[in-house]
């Protein structure tokens, strides 16, 4: 069992936590070279990865947060030392990308105006849907932009599709685990689409 301190949320303000998580996700998928990608070539594949990760990670977690709020809960994104460490380390291991630097901490309290239990499956699906939409938009943009943008857009699409695929794995604590019992058909469709968009 991991020491409790490794799983305890880091005391960092939410916007900074989201930015750190996004950069860690980019490093996990593209390796440490993504940090220099924007400097050397702003339209490269790796530039697409880092900007796709930053936007995809932030919007994914915000989708979870605001969907949870609509379900009557309080929610905030937090980093954990263990999650951030394994996410960063996976960027130095070929063919492995573990993207789990933190999570949206959700606190739900029974109230007179909330007559039902919050839908965890909807909260989980919201974040994955954002990544699939971003990946689709990037692919669509390739058909209307000059060829010089295509590598960037491919990287942007790939990381968002990969983030969707990874989060759809039907094992705890991932989003797929929370979705598969109550919306198995939607989970299967999103899972297949994420695979196709990752390797297309």
C-alpha angles and dihedrals in degrees: 000000000000119000111263091238091064091057097041112108116255114245097243127133111259100247091052092044090054092049093049090048092051094051090047090052091052091051091048093057102031103029127238091303090077089075090067096036097093091051096051101035122001092193098048127118091254091051087055089051096053096044091041090051094048094049095036096048095046095046092043092055094041089053089055090047098050094040088054090049090052088052089058099261137120114240140180135168116245135180124223124206092231096047093046092047097051091044092054094041092052088064089068094051116080118240094006124103119172111182109187111113094146145327145234107269107218125196118187124187126189111249137173091249095051104071096175143042114272113264103245090181092060091047090051095046094051095067095046091048090057092055093048091049092050091049091049093048091052091051091047090050089058089068093057103035132077118271091252089071095051099088091050092048091047091055090046091050095044097054093047092049090048092049089052092048094048093048091048093061104124096232129098131298094018126100092249091063091055093047105043100074099050102027106025094151094053090044091054093049092048092045093052092045091050091053093048093048092046094056100031 
